[in-house]
Amino acid sequence: MEQRFTSSNESDLQGCPTGGSCEAVGVSIEWQDGPLGRGDNRKEPNGAFVETVIAMAKQRIEYYQDGKFACRENALAITKLDEALHWLQHRTADRETRGVEGTHTV
């Protein structure tokens, strides 16, 4: 069951993400505000990343799948969440290769 949620996405004047939030019953997410930087300028995260939230949802479905609620639909959902994580990791690897990971450079 999908619950209603509220969300706020914030950007700077250049259209770069500067955080935001999502809330629903039992859930409160504050998104990363700004880039982490690179090298000696690298900062600790100050908010959540999409990859982490996807991994958390996947873990919960795996919990169901390991018990009496195992079903084809859960298995397919896990596969699709794995696929989403794969492509987001692929994007990160590409950005690392180009030397722009941790920045707002496209």
N, C-alpha and C positions, 0 to 999 in steps of 0.2 A: 504494500500500500504506500503510495506516495503522499506524504503530508505536505500541507501548505508550508511555504518558507518565504522569508523575506531576504532580499539581497541588496547590497550596495556595492557598486564598482566605482572606484575613484581613479582619476587620471590627472596628470599634470597638464600644463598648457600645451605641451608638445604631443599629447595623446598617449603618454607612457603610463603604465599602471602604477598607482601609488597606494595600493591596498584596497581595502573594502572589507565587507563582512557578509556572512550568511547566517541566518538563525531559523531554527524550527524547534519544536518540542524536543528536548534532549540533545540538541546540537547547537553549538555556537562556534563559528569559524571566523577568525581574523586572518585575512590574507596578507601575504608578504607585502610590505610597503617599500618599494624601490629595489634597485638592483643590489646584489651582494658585493659586487666589485671583484677585482682579480688580484692575484699575487699578494703582496704585502698589504694591499688595500682591502682585502677580503674581509667582510663583516659576518657576524653571526646572523642567522635568520631572525626576523622580528615577527614573523607570521607564518601561516601555513602555505604549503605548495599544493597544487592540484594533484601531483603525483602521490603525495602522502595521503590525501583524502581518498583517492581511488584505492590505494593499497589498504586503507582501513576498511573500506566497504567490502573489498575482496576478502579480507580476513574474516569478516563477519559471515559472508556467504559460505566460505570454506568451513566455518564452524557448523553451520546448518548441514552442509554436505557431508560432514564427518559423522553425523548423527542420524536420527530417525527421519529427518526431513530431507534426506538426499533425494534428488530428482534430476531429470534431464535439464530442466530449465535452470536450476542452480549451476549445473556443469557448464551450460552455454554462457550464462552470465559471467562465471569465473573466466572462461576463455576470452570473452570480449573485454573484460577488465584487464586481463593479461595483455591483450592486443593493444589496448589504449596505453598501458604502461610502456610497452615495447616502443610504440611510435613516439611517445614523449621522451623516452630515453634516447631514441634515435635523433630526435631534434636536439637534445642536449649535447650528444656526441658531435653532431655537425657543428654546433655553435662553438664547442671546445676546439675543434679542428680549425675553425676560422678565427679563433682568438677573440670571440665576442661573448662567450658565456659569462654571466655575471654582470653584463652591461645592458643598456637599453639600445645598443646598436642592433639593427635588424639583420 
